[in-house]
């Protein structure tokens, strides 16, 4: 007896196997393509995010630079005003000391003598002045007063300079008074003994 062979069934079975294999390949391909597209979208999105952050950062930097320039001008003006105020304070302080010294001078100079010129030195803050005495006796009293220990203890250091005798018998004495305190207590001229500078003949 002859057995019948169904070639059509075998062919259908092979075609079904190939079809299932193709389906699996198509499925994996679609999954891989989906993952690739997702990865590309993620990379592009992250790149756009970084670009946005970089733009915002650049804008912030520009804003800070502009603010810094504004603050720099304000700082320069502040430093200038501070320097001017410090200078003004120094000048006012020197003038205050000078005024106290001048007031002190007028309180100790004998009535017979007269202060003719006063100059304030900007280097050491001392006073340079000239005192005119009408005669030798007035000059003697003036010399005693300026060289007395009481004047030195008051905080002022007098230095006697050149002495000139005029044709009318008066004397011009140049004196430098170093300012060491802001204010001194006026001292009455009571004839305190002190070294006397001899007047020119």
Buried (B, 14 or more C-beta within 10 A) or exposed (E): EEEEEEEEEEEEEEEEEEEEEEEEEEEEEEEEEEEEEEEEEEEEEEEEEEEEEEEEEEEEEEEEEEEEEEEEEEEEEEEEEEEEEEEEEEEEEBEEBBEBBBEBBEEBBBEBBBBEEBEBBEEEBBBBBBBBBBBBEBBBBBBBBBBBEBBBEBBBEBEBEEBEBEEEEBBBBBBBBBBBEEBBEEBEBEEBEBEEBEBEE
